[in-house]
Amino acid sequence: MKMFPPRLKTWLLLAALASAPAQAVQLVVWDPQLQTKLGYGEVSGGKLTLQLVPDYSGPVVALFSRDDTEKNSYPGLLPRYSGQLRGGTLTLEDSGSMLSLGKFLVAFKLAPSLQNPVKTFSLPGLKPPSEKGAPTKLPSPPGNPSPPGK
């Protein structure tokens, strides 16, 4: 097996890193106590791709995070918003008004793209969740930190 020259290895590594998508802006939707993750999304190519739990209705906290390359992008975007999640539809409070996610994102020249919700199923012999009405938990994306204070 032939070995790559050191310069080619370096060039290939730099090319791979340059082509890797950056996770510049992320949105995580939590219950008000920051106990249960109810949604997760990332901005890519002018779209916020978001996955929300379909079986939760009530108040939420939406936390936006940006990496260093996006610190000056999306002026006016706060790190935290209060909102409501009902039937898989997210509304956020901005300047005292409740806005649908689509209307909220227009101010930042972004469009929402909702993914299919997490499907739950049961298998014979498994007990159903003990808390009636408890929301479905989303899987954590790789490298996603726990909620603040956890």
Backbone as CSV, one residue per row, in Angstrom:
resi,resn,N_x,N_y,N_z,CA_x,CA_y,CA_z,C_x,C_y,C_z
1,MET,0.830,-1.167,0.000,0.000,0.000,0.000,0.881,1.239,0.000
2,LYS,0.583,2.160,-0.892,1.417,3.335,-1.061,1.015,4.417,-0.060
3,MET,1.994,5.068,0.555,1.755,6.131,1.530,1.635,7.462,0.807
4,PHE,0.799,8.343,1.361,0.648,9.691,0.811,1.809,10.561,1.265
5,PRO,2.288,11.448,0.398,3.324,12.400,0.836,2.752,13.327,1.911
6,PRO,3.580,13.826,2.818,3.104,14.675,3.907,2.326,15.906,3.427
7,ARG,2.762,16.525,2.347,2.054,17.711,1.845,0.649,17.355,1.378
8,LEU,0.484,16.209,0.752,-0.829,15.785,0.275,-1.750,15.482,1.457
9,LYS,-1.200,14.866,2.509,-1.990,14.601,3.709,-2.511,15.911,4.304
10,THR,-1.645,16.897,4.402,-2.038,18.198,4.956,-3.115,18.838,4.095
11,TRP,-2.926,18.807,2.787,-3.901,19.411,1.877,-5.254,18.697,1.992
12,LEU,-5.251,17.368,2.044,-6.497,16.620,2.180,-7.206,16.944,3.496
13,LEU,-6.447,17.064,4.578,-7.040,17.401,5.863,-7.671,18.798,5.824
14,LEU,-6.966,19.759,5.249,-7.510,21.118,5.153,-8.745,21.161,4.257
15,ALA,-8.740,20.410,3.181,-9.900,20.375,2.288,-11.101,19.762,2.995
16,ALA,-10.876,18.714,3.780,-11.976,18.082,4.509,-12.551,19.029,5.554
17,LEU,-11.690,19.738,6.261,-12.160,20.683,7.271,-12.902,21.857,6.643
18,ALA,-12.434,22.320,5.493,-13.087,23.451,4.827,-14.459,23.071,4.300
19,SER,-14.634,21.823,3.917,-15.921,21.411,3.358,-16.908,20.957,4.431
20,ALA,-16.448,20.798,5.673,-17.350,20.382,6.751,-18.310,21.513,7.083
21,PRO,-19.593,21.202,7.221,-20.549,22.263,7.526,-20.352,22.809,8.939
22,ALA,-20.393,24.122,9.049,-20.278,24.761,10.353,-21.655,24.821,10.995
23,GLN,-21.704,24.570,12.277,-22.961,24.667,13.004,-22.973,26.030,13.676
24,ALA,-23.266,27.063,12.871,-23.115,28.434,13.316,-24.189,28.866,14.304
25,VAL,-25.461,28.689,13.975,-26.546,29.110,14.847,-27.409,27.899,15.158
26,GLN,-27.673,27.694,16.440,-28.500,26.573,16.868,-29.637,27.097,17.724
27,LEU,-30.754,26.388,17.691,-31.906,26.690,18.533,-32.258,25.431,19.305
28,VAL,-32.398,25.573,20.618,-32.855,24.471,21.457,-34.080,24.974,22.210
29,VAL,-35.162,24.211,22.145,-36.413,24.565,22.815,-36.558,23.668,24.043
30,TRP,-36.766,24.305,25.203,-36.874,23.606,26.478,-38.207,23.926,27.135
31,ASP,-38.599,23.102,28.095,-39.719,23.460,28.962,-39.236,24.610,29.863
32,PRO,-40.147,25.340,30.544,-39.726,26.519,31.319,-38.699,26.237,32.415
33,GLN,-38.667,25.022,32.956,-37.714,24.688,34.012,-36.386,24.170,33.455
34,LEU,-36.247,24.158,32.146,-35.039,23.666,31.468,-34.738,22.216,31.856
35,GLN,-35.808,21.421,31.991,-35.673,20.010,32.346,-35.779,19.091,31.131
36,THR,-36.662,19.439,30.187,-36.950,18.563,29.056,-36.731,19.301,27.742
37,LYS,-35.911,18.707,26.889,-35.679,19.285,25.567,-36.880,18.963,24.685
38,LEU,-37.472,19.995,24.100,-38.671,19.835,23.290,-38.426,20.088,21.808
39,GLY,-37.257,20.596,21.461,-36.953,20.857,20.064,-35.497,21.200,19.874
40,TYR,-35.029,21.000,18.638,-33.645,21.294,18.291,-33.583,21.685,16.831
41,GLY,-32.800,22.719,16.527,-32.646,23.126,15.136,-31.313,23.791,14.879
42,GLU,-30.948,23.838,13.594,-29.715,24.477,13.161,-29.984,25.303,11.916
43,VAL,-29.260,26.407,11.777,-29.355,27.245,10.590,-28.332,26.765,9.579
44,SER,-28.798,26.580,8.353,-27.929,26.199,7.256,-28.533,26.724,5.963
45,GLY,-27.763,27.509,5.227,-28.211,27.988,3.935,-29.474,28.829,3.982
46,GLY,-29.622,29.663,4.983,-30.787,30.535,5.070,-32.042,29.869,5.597
47,LYS,-31.913,28.620,6.060,-33.059,27.905,6.627,-32.730,27.433,8.030
48,LEU,-33.739,27.515,8.887,-33.630,26.930,10.218,-34.359,25.596,10.164
49,THR,-33.595,24.519,10.150,-34.180,23.178,10.146,-34.430,22.790,11.589
50,LEU,-35.699,22.534,11.904,-36.111,22.357,13.285,-36.933,21.095,13.459
51,GLN,-36.673,20.406,14.533,-37.449,19.225,14.913,-38.072,19.515,16.273
52,LEU,-39.410,19.401,16.360,-40.130,19.692,17.595,-40.912,18.472,18.054
53,VAL,-41.070,18.342,19.361,-41.889,17.289,19.935,-43.351,17.610,19.612
54,PRO,-44.119,16.649,19.090,-45.492,16.949,18.684,-46.524,16.886,19.806
55,ASP,-46.197,16.241,20.931,-47.220,15.986,21.943,-47.084,16.841,23.201
56,TYR,-46.537,18.039,23.056,-46.407,18.952,24.199,-47.211,20.211,23.903
57,SER,-47.940,20.687,24.892,-48.645,21.966,24.785,-48.355,22.764,26.039
58,GLY,-47.805,23.950,25.854,-47.524,24.793,26.998,-46.397,25.753,26.742
59,PRO,-45.979,26.443,27.804,-44.912,27.436,27.676,-43.559,26.780,27.441
60,VAL,-42.696,27.493,26.730,-41.353,27.006,26.432,-40.354,28.149,26.538
61,VAL,-39.091,27.779,26.560,-37.986,28.711,26.476,-37.170,28.310,25.256
62,ALA,-36.935,29.269,24.367,-36.129,29.023,23.168,-34.764,29.667,23.362
63,LEU,-33.714,28.859,23.277,-32.347,29.343,23.459,-31.598,29.278,22.137
64,PHE,-31.113,30.429,21.682,-30.305,30.500,20.469,-28.845,30.590,20.869
65,SER,-27.994,29.869,20.165,-26.552,29.967,20.394,-25.859,30.160,19.054
66,ARG,-24.776,30.924,19.093,-23.994,31.208,17.886,-22.539,30.886,18.149
67,ASP,-21.856,30.410,17.122,-20.425,30.205,17.296,-19.691,31.511,16.975
68,ASP,-18.388,31.516,17.110,-17.597,32.735,16.936,-17.724,33.336,15.544
69,THR,-17.948,32.516,14.524,-18.043,33.041,13.161,-19.358,33.777,12.917
70,GLU,-20.348,33.584,13.782,-21.662,34.204,13.606,-21.980,35.252,14.664
71,LYS,-20.999,35.677,15.448,-21.263,36.624,16.536,-21.872,37.932,16.030
72,ASN,-21.494,38.386,14.842,-21.999,39.652,14.310,-23.137,39.454,13.319
73,SER,-23.499,38.227,13.047,-24.615,37.947,12.145,-25.919,37.980,12.923
74,TYR,-27.000,38.186,12.224,-28.342,38.212,12.810,-28.438,39.231,13.951
75,PRO,-28.158,40.512,13.634,-28.265,41.525,14.691,-29.689,41.577,15.241
76,GLY,-29.791,41.721,16.540,-31.091,41.767,17.194,-31.569,40.418,17.701
77,LEU,-30.896,39.342,17.312,-31.280,38.010,17.783,-30.782,37.837,19.214
78,LEU,-31.722,37.685,20.122,-31.383,37.507,21.532,-31.072,36.043,21.811
79,PRO,-30.339,35.752,22.880,-30.038,34.357,23.188,-31.217,33.592,23.786
80,ARG,-32.238,34.317,24.299,-33.344,33.632,24.973,-34.673,34.311,24.642
81,TYR,-35.684,33.483,24.330,-37.039,33.959,24.075,-38.018,33.048,24.803
82,SER,-39.100,33.634,25.284,-40.201,32.846,25.820,-41.152,32.557,24.681
83,GLY,-41.916,31.477,24.825,-42.860,31.148,23.767,-43.841,30.082,24.191
84,GLN,-44.558,29.569,23.197,-45.552,28.511,23.389,-45.314,27.447,22.319
85,LEU,-45.533,26.209,22.709,-45.493,25.098,21.769,-46.814,24.366,21.898
86,ARG,-47.567,24.309,20.825,-48.866,23.627,20.817,-48.988,22.821,19.534
87,GLY,-49.180,21.527,19.701,-49.374,20.662,18.543,-48.237,20.732,17.542
88,GLY,-47.011,20.885,18.005,-45.867,20.941,17.106,-45.657,22.297,16.462
89,THR,-46.419,23.333,16.889,-46.281,24.683,16.345,-45.665,25.587,17.405
90,LEU,-44.567,26.231,17.043,-43.839,27.086,17.967,-44.156,28.551,17.687
91,THR,-44.512,29.297,18.746,-44.648,30.748,18.663,-43.720,31.348,19.701
92,LEU,-43.099,32.482,19.342,-42.141,33.133,20.230,-42.592,34.552,20.533
93,GLU,-42.294,34.996,21.749,-42.639,36.347,22.162,-41.488,37.278,21.808
94,ASP,-41.820,38.346,21.053,-40.826,39.335,20.664,-41.455,40.708,20.806
95,SER,-40.887,41.549,21.629,-41.392,42.910,21.880,-42.846,42.895,22.334
96,GLY,-43.213,41.934,23.158,-44.558,41.864,23.706,-45.593,41.214,22.813
97,SER,-45.213,40.786,21.619,-46.149,40.130,20.695,-45.752,38.675,20.483
98,MET,-46.752,37.823,20.362,-46.481,36.415,20.034,-46.452,36.277,18.514
99,LEU,-45.352,35.749,17.989,-45.181,35.582,16.549,-44.984,34.110,16.218
100,SER,-45.571,33.682,15.103,-45.278,32.328,14.630,-43.788,32.270,14.312
101,LEU,-43.240,31.080,14.296,-41.815,30.930,14.022,-41.455,31.526,12.668
102,GLY,-42.304,31.316,11.664,-42.042,31.855,10.327,-41.949,33.365,10.331
103,LYS,-42.894,34.031,10.991,-42.880,35.501,11.061,-41.692,35.994,11.875
104,PHE,-41.352,35.286,12.934,-40.209,35.657,13.757,-38.915,35.604,12.940
105,LEU,-38.750,34.552,12.142,-37.505,34.357,11.391,-37.351,35.312,10.213
106,VAL,-38.460,35.863,9.709,-38.389,36.791,8.573,-37.473,37.968,8.887
107,ALA,-37.506,38.453,10.123,-36.668,39.587,10.526,-35.175,39.276,10.376
108,PHE,-34.814,38.012,10.381,-33.413,37.604,10.276,-33.102,36.982,8.913
109,LYS,-34.030,37.142,7.982,-33.889,36.611,6.613,-33.662,35.101,6.624
110,LEU,-34.411,34.437,7.482,-34.364,32.979,7.584,-35.757,32.414,7.342
111,ALA,-35.807,31.174,6.928,-37.082,30.480,6.731,-37.070,29.199,7.561
112,PRO,-38.217,28.841,8.155,-38.252,27.592,8.926,-38.392,26.387,8.008
113,SER,-37.811,25.298,8.421,-37.956,24.024,7.733,-38.151,22.978,8.818
114,LEU,-39.404,22.533,8.994,-39.704,21.583,10.056,-39.478,20.158,9.580
115,GLN,-38.772,19.384,10.388,-38.577,17.969,10.098,-39.738,17.188,10.682
116,ASN,-39.891,15.957,10.214,-40.930,15.092,10.768,-40.684,14.907,12.255
117,PRO,-41.758,14.917,13.040,-41.589,14.742,14.484,-41.109,13.339,14.816
118,VAL,-40.589,13.235,16.018,-40.149,11.939,16.517,-41.371,11.042,16.673
119,LYS,-41.298,9.860,16.134,-42.410,8.921,16.264,-42.136,8.013,17.467
120,THR,-43.181,7.808,18.259,-43.046,6.909,19.397,-43.816,5.634,19.099
121,PHE,-43.384,4.557,19.676,-44.063,3.286,19.508,-43.852,2.465,20.764
122,SER,-44.653,1.432,20.902,-44.482,0.561,22.060,-44.293,-0.865,21.567
123,LEU,-43.619,-1.615,22.372,-43.375,-3.019,22.068,-44.078,-3.875,23.118
124,PRO,-44.499,-5.068,22.750,-45.141,-5.940,23.729,-44.219,-6.159,24.930
125,GLY,-44.791,-6.057,26.119,-44.025,-6.286,27.336,-43.423,-5.037,27.932
126,LEU,-43.417,-3.928,27.184,-42.878,-2.683,27.733,-43.991,-1.883,28.380
127,LYS,-43.671,-1.254,29.491,-44.668,-0.431,30.172,-44.720,0.945,29.518
128,PRO,-45.917,1.529,29.416,-46.007,2.897,28.896,-45.429,3.872,29.917
129,PRO,-45.099,5.111,29.483,-44.569,6.092,30.429,-45.525,6.279,31.594
130,SER,-44.973,6.447,32.808,-45.805,6.565,34.001,-46.493,7.920,34.081
131,GLU,-45.900,8.965,33.498,-46.497,10.288,33.545,-47.393,10.478,32.336
132,LYS,-48.674,10.612,32.586,-49.593,10.827,31.485,-49.365,12.237,30.939
133,GLY,-49.233,12.344,29.631,-49.032,13.643,28.999,-47.585,14.108,29.005
134,ALA,-46.665,13.251,29.459,-45.263,13.640,29.452,-44.786,13.730,28.007
135,PRO,-44.014,14.762,27.660,-43.586,14.926,26.278,-42.547,13.893,25.877
136,THR,-42.521,13.611,24.609,-41.515,12.740,24.034,-40.176,13.451,24.120
137,LYS,-39.135,12.761,24.516,-37.821,13.389,24.602,-37.106,13.198,23.267
138,LEU,-36.456,14.263,22.801,-35.683,14.210,21.574,-34.298,13.673,21.877
139,PRO,-33.719,12.956,20.940,-32.340,12.529,21.143,-31.424,13.740,21.055
140,SER,-30.355,13.744,21.850,-29.401,14.849,21.812,-28.496,14.691,20.606
141,PRO,-28.289,15.791,19.861,-27.346,15.715,18.754,-25.942,15.569,19.296
142,PRO,-25.032,15.057,18.497,-23.652,14.873,18.962,-23.060,16.200,19.408
143,GLY,-22.456,16.199,20.572,-21.771,17.376,21.066,-22.696,18.442,21.614
144,ASN,-23.982,18.156,21.754,-24.914,19.164,22.275,-24.843,19.170,23.783
145,PRO,-24.577,20.331,24.382,-24.435,20.379,25.841,-25.760,20.229,26.555
146,SER,-25.675,19.906,27.836,-26.852,19.826,28.699,-27.385,21.234,28.912
147,PRO,-28.620,21.342,29.430,-29.168,22.679,29.671,-28.352,23.404,30.723
148,PRO,-28.428,24.748,30.712,-27.688,25.514,31.717,-28.057,25.066,33.119
149,GLY,-27.046,24.972,33.976,-27.286,24.592,35.369,-27.396,23.097,35.583
150,LYS,-27.185,22.300,34.566,-27.286,20.832,34.708,-25.925,20.211,34.621
